[in-house]
């Protein structure tokens, strides 16, 4: 059995080595999923860039509790070791020029190729269709039998009012 610090390190490495997540939102009793590019900051928050007018954007504005999944869709079903991550968290818009600039730089580093198309001016203007958001994880479940043997996965959860990075 691995220590919580080792599990946190494993999850952080996994997050840094991927860049696409499936985001789940809900309105009433109707769930919805969307695929978005993400980056991870030094506190294990996930940073996404998305349109607040999209279905998931409207739903997360009304209900900030979200779920997400990150995996390699190329993994064969018969693979001896299946690797992925599931989690829940709270999503919120990133506010202020400095915070948005830092978030956008992290997002561009993880998802290169759009630096000229999506600039900080685009993100902070009210006329653009993209905004930066932060998902603060509350629960993370990392699947990787090679790392966790019998348990098959490692989990970390935040305490009330505490960031998961401090757990």
MOZI-V168001 format. One record per backbone hydrogen bond with DSSP energy under -0.5 kcal/mol. CO is the residue of the C=O (numbers start at 0). NH is the residue of the N-H. Records with the same first field share a line. If there is no record, write none. Layout:
BEGIN
CO->NH ; NH
END
This chain:
BEGIN
2->6
3->7
4->8
5->9
6->10
7->11
8->12
9->13
10->14
11->15
12->16
13->16
14->17
18->37
20->22 ; 35
21->68
22->33
23->66
24->31
26->29
28->30
29->26
31->24
33->22 ; 35
35->20
36->48
38->46
40->43
42->164
44->40
45->47 ; 134
46->38
47->132
49->51 ; 130
50->53
53->57
54->58
55->59
56->60
57->61
58->62
63->65 ; 90
65->88
66->23
67->86
68->21
69->84
70->72
71->74
75->78
79->81
81->144
82->71
83->142
84->69
85->140
86->67
87->137 ; 138
88->65
89->135
91->133
95->99
96->100
97->101
98->102
99->103
100->104
101->105
102->106
103->107
104->108
105->109
106->110
110->113
113->117
116->118
118->122
119->123
120->124
124->127
130->49
131->93
132->47
133->91 ; 135
134->45 ; 136
135->89
136->163
137->157
138->87
139->155
140->85 ; 142
141->143 ; 153
142->83
143->146 ; 147
144->148
147->150
148->151
151->143
153->141
155->139
158->161
162->165
163->166
END
